[in-house]
Amino acid sequence: MKERIFALLQRIERSFMLSIAVLPVTRSVFGLAIAFANETMITSYNL
């Protein structure tokens, strides 16, 4: 019984670790998208 609970908790922990590991990448992509959608950037580089 203890082993099953421990295994379940490990699976939950892994899912949290994955979501936290992905956050910096998504923030970087989101920041670039905002930068390129900026009005000044669009007019400066004729995008």
CHARMM internal coordinates of N, CA and C (Angstrom, degrees):
IC EDIT
DIST 1 N 1 CA 1.4504
DIST 1 CA 1 C 1.5236
ANGL 1 N 1 CA 1 C 110.94
DIST 1 C 2 N 1.3334
ANGL 1 CA 1 C 2 N 115.92
DIHE 1 N 1 CA 1 C 2 N -44.13
DIST 2 N 2 CA 1.4581
ANGL 1 C 2 N 2 CA 119.19
DIHE 1 CA 1 C 2 N 2 CA 179.12
DIST 2 CA 2 C 1.5206
ANGL 2 N 2 CA 2 C 111.50
DIHE 1 C 2 N 2 CA 2 C -61.79
DIST 2 C 3 N 1.3331
ANGL 2 CA 2 C 3 N 115.28
DIHE 2 N 2 CA 2 C 3 N -37.57
DIST 3 N 3 CA 1.4621
ANGL 2 C 3 N 3 CA 119.86
DIHE 2 CA 2 C 3 N 3 CA -178.40
DIST 3 CA 3 C 1.5264
ANGL 3 N 3 CA 3 C 111.09
DIHE 2 C 3 N 3 CA 3 C -65.62
DIST 3 C 4 N 1.3166
ANGL 3 CA 3 C 4 N 116.80
DIHE 3 N 3 CA 3 C 4 N -38.12
DIST 4 N 4 CA 1.4603
ANGL 3 C 4 N 4 CA 120.76
DIHE 3 CA 3 C 4 N 4 CA 179.63
DIST 4 CA 4 C 1.5227
ANGL 4 N 4 CA 4 C 110.80
DIHE 3 C 4 N 4 CA 4 C -66.71
DIST 4 C 5 N 1.3116
ANGL 4 CA 4 C 5 N 116.08
DIHE 4 N 4 CA 4 C 5 N -43.02
DIST 5 N 5 CA 1.4640
ANGL 4 C 5 N 5 CA 120.12
DIHE 4 CA 4 C 5 N 5 CA 179.11
DIST 5 CA 5 C 1.5229
ANGL 5 N 5 CA 5 C 110.04
DIHE 4 C 5 N 5 CA 5 C -65.13
DIST 5 C 6 N 1.3226
ANGL 5 CA 5 C 6 N 116.25
DIHE 5 N 5 CA 5 C 6 N -43.15
DIST 6 N 6 CA 1.4598
ANGL 5 C 6 N 6 CA 121.02
DIHE 5 CA 5 C 6 N 6 CA 179.49
DIST 6 CA 6 C 1.5279
ANGL 6 N 6 CA 6 C 110.74
DIHE 5 C 6 N 6 CA 6 C -62.82
DIST 6 C 7 N 1.3252
ANGL 6 CA 6 C 7 N 117.32
DIHE 6 N 6 CA 6 C 7 N -41.57
DIST 7 N 7 CA 1.4674
ANGL 6 C 7 N 7 CA 121.24
DIHE 6 CA 6 C 7 N 7 CA 178.43
DIST 7 CA 7 C 1.5247
ANGL 7 N 7 CA 7 C 111.07
DIHE 6 C 7 N 7 CA 7 C -64.42
DIST 7 C 8 N 1.3211
ANGL 7 CA 7 C 8 N 116.58
DIHE 7 N 7 CA 7 C 8 N -40.27
DIST 8 N 8 CA 1.4612
ANGL 7 C 8 N 8 CA 120.39
DIHE 7 CA 7 C 8 N 8 CA 177.85
DIST 8 CA 8 C 1.5228
ANGL 8 N 8 CA 8 C 111.02
DIHE 7 C 8 N 8 CA 8 C -63.80
DIST 8 C 9 N 1.3205
ANGL 8 CA 8 C 9 N 116.27
DIHE 8 N 8 CA 8 C 9 N -44.97
DIST 9 N 9 CA 1.4610
ANGL 8 C 9 N 9 CA 119.76
DIHE 8 CA 8 C 9 N 9 CA 179.17
DIST 9 CA 9 C 1.5283
ANGL 9 N 9 CA 9 C 111.81
DIHE 8 C 9 N 9 CA 9 C -63.55
DIST 9 C 10 N 1.3193
ANGL 9 CA 9 C 10 N 117.55
DIHE 9 N 9 CA 9 C 10 N -35.08
DIST 10 N 10 CA 1.4607
ANGL 9 C 10 N 10 CA 120.44
DIHE 9 CA 9 C 10 N 10 CA 177.34
DIST 10 CA 10 C 1.5240
ANGL 10 N 10 CA 10 C 111.03
DIHE 9 C 10 N 10 CA 10 C -66.32
DIST 10 C 11 N 1.3176
ANGL 10 CA 10 C 11 N 117.53
DIHE 10 N 10 CA 10 C 11 N -39.17
DIST 11 N 11 CA 1.4691
ANGL 10 C 11 N 11 CA 120.46
DIHE 10 CA 10 C 11 N 11 CA 177.97
DIST 11 CA 11 C 1.5221
ANGL 11 N 11 CA 11 C 110.54
DIHE 10 C 11 N 11 CA 11 C -64.52
DIST 11 C 12 N 1.3205
ANGL 11 CA 11 C 12 N 116.86
DIHE 11 N 11 CA 11 C 12 N -41.52
DIST 12 N 12 CA 1.4621
ANGL 11 C 12 N 12 CA 120.66
DIHE 11 CA 11 C 12 N 12 CA 178.39
DIST 12 CA 12 C 1.5202
ANGL 12 N 12 CA 12 C 110.17
DIHE 11 C 12 N 12 CA 12 C -64.23
DIST 12 C 13 N 1.3249
ANGL 12 CA 12 C 13 N 116.87
DIHE 12 N 12 CA 12 C 13 N -42.05
DIST 13 N 13 CA 1.4593
ANGL 12 C 13 N 13 CA 121.26
DIHE 12 CA 12 C 13 N 13 CA 179.05
DIST 13 CA 13 C 1.5257
ANGL 13 N 13 CA 13 C 111.04
DIHE 12 C 13 N 13 CA 13 C -61.91
DIST 13 C 14 N 1.3191
ANGL 13 CA 13 C 14 N 117.67
DIHE 13 N 13 CA 13 C 14 N -42.04
DIST 14 N 14 CA 1.4697
ANGL 13 C 14 N 14 CA 121.06
DIHE 13 CA 13 C 14 N 14 CA 179.22
DIST 14 CA 14 C 1.5197
ANGL 14 N 14 CA 14 C 111.26
DIHE 13 C 14 N 14 CA 14 C -62.39
DIST 14 C 15 N 1.3241
ANGL 14 CA 14 C 15 N 117.22
DIHE 14 N 14 CA 14 C 15 N -38.95
DIST 15 N 15 CA 1.4628
ANGL 14 C 15 N 15 CA 119.38
DIHE 14 CA 14 C 15 N 15 CA -179.90
DIST 15 CA 15 C 1.5242
ANGL 15 N 15 CA 15 C 110.81
DIHE 14 C 15 N 15 CA 15 C -67.24
DIST 15 C 16 N 1.3267
ANGL 15 CA 15 C 16 N 117.77
DIHE 15 N 15 CA 15 C 16 N -37.67
DIST 16 N 16 CA 1.4614
ANGL 15 C 16 N 16 CA 120.20
DIHE 15 CA 15 C 16 N 16 CA 175.95
DIST 16 CA 16 C 1.5189
ANGL 16 N 16 CA 16 C 111.36
DIHE 15 C 16 N 16 CA 16 C -67.10
DIST 16 C 17 N 1.3178
ANGL 16 CA 16 C 17 N 116.96
DIHE 16 N 16 CA 16 C 17 N -39.92
DIST 17 N 17 CA 1.4636
ANGL 16 C 17 N 17 CA 120.24
DIHE 16 CA 16 C 17 N 17 CA -179.82
DIST 17 CA 17 C 1.5244
ANGL 17 N 17 CA 17 C 110.90
DIHE 16 C 17 N 17 CA 17 C -63.76
DIST 17 C 18 N 1.3177
ANGL 17 CA 17 C 18 N 117.84
DIHE 17 N 17 CA 17 C 18 N -38.91
DIST 18 N 18 CA 1.4581
ANGL 17 C 18 N 18 CA 121.14
DIHE 17 CA 17 C 18 N 18 CA 179.15
DIST 18 CA 18 C 1.5198
ANGL 18 N 18 CA 18 C 110.81
DIHE 17 C 18 N 18 CA 18 C -65.08
DIST 18 C 19 N 1.3108
ANGL 18 CA 18 C 19 N 117.26
DIHE 18 N 18 CA 18 C 19 N -44.67
DIST 19 N 19 CA 1.4652
ANGL 18 C 19 N 19 CA 119.51
DIHE 18 CA 18 C 19 N 19 CA -179.16
DIST 19 CA 19 C 1.5207
ANGL 19 N 19 CA 19 C 111.37
DIHE 18 C 19 N 19 CA 19 C -65.57
DIST 19 C 20 N 1.3144
ANGL 19 CA 19 C 20 N 118.14
DIHE 19 N 19 CA 19 C 20 N -35.84
DIST 20 N 20 CA 1.4598
ANGL 19 C 20 N 20 CA 121.19
DIHE 19 CA 19 C 20 N 20 CA 178.05
DIST 20 CA 20 C 1.5235
ANGL 20 N 20 CA 20 C 110.51
DIHE 19 C 20 N 20 CA 20 C -71.83
DIST 20 C 21 N 1.3198
ANGL 20 CA 20 C 21 N 118.03
DIHE 20 N 20 CA 20 C 21 N -34.71
DIST 21 N 21 CA 1.4624
ANGL 20 C 21 N 21 CA 121.42
DIHE 20 CA 20 C 21 N 21 CA 179.62
DIST 21 CA 21 C 1.5241
ANGL 21 N 21 CA 21 C 111.55
DIHE 20 C 21 N 21 CA 21 C -69.06
DIST 21 C 22 N 1.3111
ANGL 21 CA 21 C 22 N 118.07
DIHE 21 N 21 CA 21 C 22 N -28.10
DIST 22 N 22 CA 1.4619
ANGL 21 C 22 N 22 CA 121.90
DIHE 21 CA 21 C 22 N 22 CA -177.67
DIST 22 CA 22 C 1.5310
ANGL 22 N 22 CA 22 C 111.56
DIHE 21 C 22 N 22 CA 22 C -82.42
DIST 22 C 23 N 1.3062
ANGL 22 CA 22 C 23 N 118.63
DIHE 22 N 22 CA 22 C 23 N -21.35
DIST 23 N 23 CA 1.4612
ANGL 22 C 23 N 23 CA 121.72
DIHE 22 CA 22 C 23 N 23 CA -175.85
DIST 23 CA 23 C 1.5286
ANGL 23 N 23 CA 23 C 114.69
DIHE 22 C 23 N 23 CA 23 C -55.55
DIST 23 C 24 N 1.3350
ANGL 23 CA 23 C 24 N 121.54
DIHE 23 N 23 CA 23 C 24 N -47.59
DIST 24 N 24 CA 1.4696
ANGL 23 C 24 N 24 CA 119.47
DIHE 23 CA 23 C 24 N 24 CA -179.70
DIST 24 CA 24 C 1.5252
ANGL 24 N 24 CA 24 C 113.44
DIHE 23 C 24 N 24 CA 24 C -60.61
DIST 24 C 25 N 1.3109
ANGL 24 CA 24 C 25 N 117.04
DIHE 24 N 24 CA 24 C 25 N -36.33
DIST 25 N 25 CA 1.4650
ANGL 24 C 25 N 25 CA 120.18
DIHE 24 CA 24 C 25 N 25 CA 179.39
DIST 25 CA 25 C 1.5256
ANGL 25 N 25 CA 25 C 110.22
DIHE 24 C 25 N 25 CA 25 C -66.59
DIST 25 C 26 N 1.3100
ANGL 25 CA 25 C 26 N 116.76
DIHE 25 N 25 CA 25 C 26 N -44.78
DIST 26 N 26 CA 1.4608
ANGL 25 C 26 N 26 CA 119.62
DIHE 25 CA 25 C 26 N 26 CA -179.34
DIST 26 CA 26 C 1.5221
ANGL 26 N 26 CA 26 C 111.14
DIHE 25 C 26 N 26 CA 26 C -66.44
DIST 26 C 27 N 1.3242
ANGL 26 CA 26 C 27 N 117.22
DIHE 26 N 26 CA 26 C 27 N -35.64
DIST 27 N 27 CA 1.4660
ANGL 26 C 27 N 27 CA 119.76
DIHE 26 CA 26 C 27 N 27 CA 177.06
DIST 27 CA 27 C 1.5144
ANGL 27 N 27 CA 27 C 111.09
DIHE 26 C 27 N 27 CA 27 C -65.05
DIST 27 C 28 N 1.3259
ANGL 27 CA 27 C 28 N 117.45
DIHE 27 N 27 CA 27 C 28 N -39.20
DIST 28 N 28 CA 1.4630
ANGL 27 C 28 N 28 CA 120.86
DIHE 27 CA 27 C 28 N 28 CA 179.04
DIST 28 CA 28 C 1.5265
ANGL 28 N 28 CA 28 C 110.95
DIHE 27 C 28 N 28 CA 28 C -65.31
DIST 28 C 29 N 1.3107
ANGL 28 CA 28 C 29 N 117.01
DIHE 28 N 28 CA 28 C 29 N -45.10
DIST 29 N 29 CA 1.4666
ANGL 28 C 29 N 29 CA 120.92
DIHE 28 CA 28 C 29 N 29 CA 179.29
DIST 29 CA 29 C 1.5234
ANGL 29 N 29 CA 29 C 110.25
DIHE 28 C 29 N 29 CA 29 C -64.23
DIST 29 C 30 N 1.3011
ANGL 29 CA 29 C 30 N 116.85
DIHE 29 N 29 CA 29 C 30 N -41.73
DIST 30 N 30 CA 1.4609
ANGL 29 C 30 N 30 CA 121.06
DIHE 29 CA 29 C 30 N 30 CA 178.95
DIST 30 CA 30 C 1.5258
ANGL 30 N 30 CA 30 C 110.66
DIHE 29 C 30 N 30 CA 30 C -64.10
DIST 30 C 31 N 1.3342
ANGL 30 CA 30 C 31 N 117.40
DIHE 30 N 30 CA 30 C 31 N -40.67
DIST 31 N 31 CA 1.4584
ANGL 30 C 31 N 31 CA 121.35
DIHE 30 CA 30 C 31 N 31 CA 177.83
DIST 31 CA 31 C 1.5141
ANGL 31 N 31 CA 31 C 112.16
DIHE 30 C 31 N 31 CA 31 C -63.27
DIST 31 C 32 N 1.3253
ANGL 31 CA 31 C 32 N 117.30
DIHE 31 N 31 CA 31 C 32 N -41.68
DIST 32 N 32 CA 1.4660
ANGL 31 C 32 N 32 CA 120.36
DIHE 31 CA 31 C 32 N 32 CA 176.93
DIST 32 CA 32 C 1.5261
ANGL 32 N 32 CA 32 C 111.26
DIHE 31 C 32 N 32 CA 32 C -64.81
DIST 32 C 33 N 1.3038
ANGL 32 CA 32 C 33 N 117.12
DIHE 32 N 32 CA 32 C 33 N -39.75
DIST 33 N 33 CA 1.4640
ANGL 32 C 33 N 33 CA 120.51
DIHE 32 CA 32 C 33 N 33 CA 179.06
DIST 33 CA 33 C 1.5199
ANGL 33 N 33 CA 33 C 110.62
DIHE 32 C 33 N 33 CA 33 C -63.18
DIST 33 C 34 N 1.3122
ANGL 33 CA 33 C 34 N 117.00
DIHE 33 N 33 CA 33 C 34 N -41.06
DIST 34 N 34 CA 1.4636
ANGL 33 C 34 N 34 CA 120.40
DIHE 33 CA 33 C 34 N 34 CA 178.33
DIST 34 CA 34 C 1.5203
ANGL 34 N 34 CA 34 C 110.53
DIHE 33 C 34 N 34 CA 34 C -66.43
DIST 34 C 35 N 1.3335
ANGL 34 CA 34 C 35 N 116.81
DIHE 34 N 34 CA 34 C 35 N -40.45
DIST 35 N 35 CA 1.4622
ANGL 34 C 35 N 35 CA 120.65
DIHE 34 CA 34 C 35 N 35 CA -179.84
DIST 35 CA 35 C 1.5268
ANGL 35 N 35 CA 35 C 110.99
DIHE 34 C 35 N 35 CA 35 C -62.80
DIST 35 C 36 N 1.3217
ANGL 35 CA 35 C 36 N 117.24
DIHE 35 N 35 CA 35 C 36 N -41.93
DIST 36 N 36 CA 1.4607
ANGL 35 C 36 N 36 CA 119.68
DIHE 35 CA 35 C 36 N 36 CA -179.19
DIST 36 CA 36 C 1.5229
ANGL 36 N 36 CA 36 C 112.77
DIHE 35 C 36 N 36 CA 36 C -77.55
DIST 36 C 37 N 1.3035
ANGL 36 CA 36 C 37 N 118.17
DIHE 36 N 36 CA 36 C 37 N -18.29
DIST 37 N 37 CA 1.4565
ANGL 36 C 37 N 37 CA 121.26
DIHE 36 CA 36 C 37 N 37 CA 177.55
DIST 37 CA 37 C 1.5247
ANGL 37 N 37 CA 37 C 111.50
DIHE 36 C 37 N 37 CA 37 C -89.35
DIST 37 C 38 N 1.3316
ANGL 37 CA 37 C 38 N 116.87
DIHE 37 N 37 CA 37 C 38 N -4.56
DIST 38 N 38 CA 1.4548
ANGL 37 C 38 N 38 CA 121.88
DIHE 37 CA 37 C 38 N 38 CA -179.87
DIST 38 CA 38 C 1.5282
ANGL 38 N 38 CA 38 C 109.67
DIHE 37 C 38 N 38 CA 38 C -66.18
DIST 38 C 39 N 1.3160
ANGL 38 CA 38 C 39 N 117.03
DIHE 38 N 38 CA 38 C 39 N 137.10
DIST 39 N 39 CA 1.4689
ANGL 38 C 39 N 39 CA 122.73
DIHE 38 CA 38 C 39 N 39 CA -177.69
DIST 39 CA 39 C 1.5246
ANGL 39 N 39 CA 39 C 112.03
DIHE 38 C 39 N 39 CA 39 C -59.22
DIST 39 C 40 N 1.3178
ANGL 39 CA 39 C 40 N 117.86
DIHE 39 N 39 CA 39 C 40 N -42.03
DIST 40 N 40 CA 1.4596
ANGL 39 C 40 N 40 CA 121.51
DIHE 39 CA 39 C 40 N 40 CA -179.74
DIST 40 CA 40 C 1.5243
ANGL 40 N 40 CA 40 C 111.09
DIHE 39 C 40 N 40 CA 40 C -65.14
DIST 40 C 41 N 1.3074
ANGL 40 CA 40 C 41 N 117.55
DIHE 40 N 40 CA 40 C 41 N -41.36
DIST 41 N 41 CA 1.4654
ANGL 40 C 41 N 41 CA 121.49
DIHE 40 CA 40 C 41 N 41 CA 179.15
DIST 41 CA 41 C 1.5263
ANGL 41 N 41 CA 41 C 110.66
DIHE 40 C 41 N 41 CA 41 C -64.18
DIST 41 C 42 N 1.3049
ANGL 41 CA 41 C 42 N 116.73
DIHE 41 N 41 CA 41 C 42 N -40.17
DIST 42 N 42 CA 1.4649
ANGL 41 C 42 N 42 CA 120.99
DIHE 41 CA 41 C 42 N 42 CA -179.04
DIST 42 CA 42 C 1.5239
ANGL 42 N 42 CA 42 C 110.66
DIHE 41 C 42 N 42 CA 42 C -64.94
DIST 42 C 43 N 1.3240
ANGL 42 CA 42 C 43 N 117.07
DIHE 42 N 42 CA 42 C 43 N -44.53
DIST 43 N 43 CA 1.4658
ANGL 42 C 43 N 43 CA 119.19
DIHE 42 CA 42 C 43 N 43 CA -179.36
DIST 43 CA 43 C 1.5221
ANGL 43 N 43 CA 43 C 112.02
DIHE 42 C 43 N 43 CA 43 C -73.34
DIST 43 C 44 N 1.3111
ANGL 43 CA 43 C 44 N 118.72
DIHE 43 N 43 CA 43 C 44 N -33.37
DIST 44 N 44 CA 1.4642
ANGL 43 C 44 N 44 CA 121.39
DIHE 43 CA 43 C 44 N 44 CA -178.68
DIST 44 CA 44 C 1.5157
ANGL 44 N 44 CA 44 C 112.07
DIHE 43 C 44 N 44 CA 44 C -67.76
DIST 44 C 45 N 1.3125
ANGL 44 CA 44 C 45 N 117.29
DIHE 44 N 44 CA 44 C 45 N -41.92
DIST 45 N 45 CA 1.4623
ANGL 44 C 45 N 45 CA 121.54
DIHE 44 CA 44 C 45 N 45 CA -175.68
DIST 45 CA 45 C 1.5268
ANGL 45 N 45 CA 45 C 113.15
DIHE 44 C 45 N 45 CA 45 C -104.27
DIST 45 C 46 N 1.3196
ANGL 45 CA 45 C 46 N 116.99
DIHE 45 N 45 CA 45 C 46 N 10.61
DIST 46 N 46 CA 1.4699
ANGL 45 C 46 N 46 CA 122.58
DIHE 45 CA 45 C 46 N 46 CA 179.91
DIST 46 CA 46 C 1.5322
ANGL 46 N 46 CA 46 C 112.03
DIHE 45 C 46 N 46 CA 46 C 49.93
DIST 46 C 47 N 1.3110
ANGL 46 CA 46 C 47 N 114.98
DIHE 46 N 46 CA 46 C 47 N 49.16
DIST 47 N 47 CA 1.4728
ANGL 46 C 47 N 47 CA 119.28
DIHE 46 CA 46 C 47 N 47 CA 179.83
DIST 47 CA 47 C 1.4942
ANGL 47 N 47 CA 47 C 109.31
DIHE 46 C 47 N 47 CA 47 C -82.52
END
COOR INIT
IC SEED 1 N 1 CA 1 C
IC BUILD
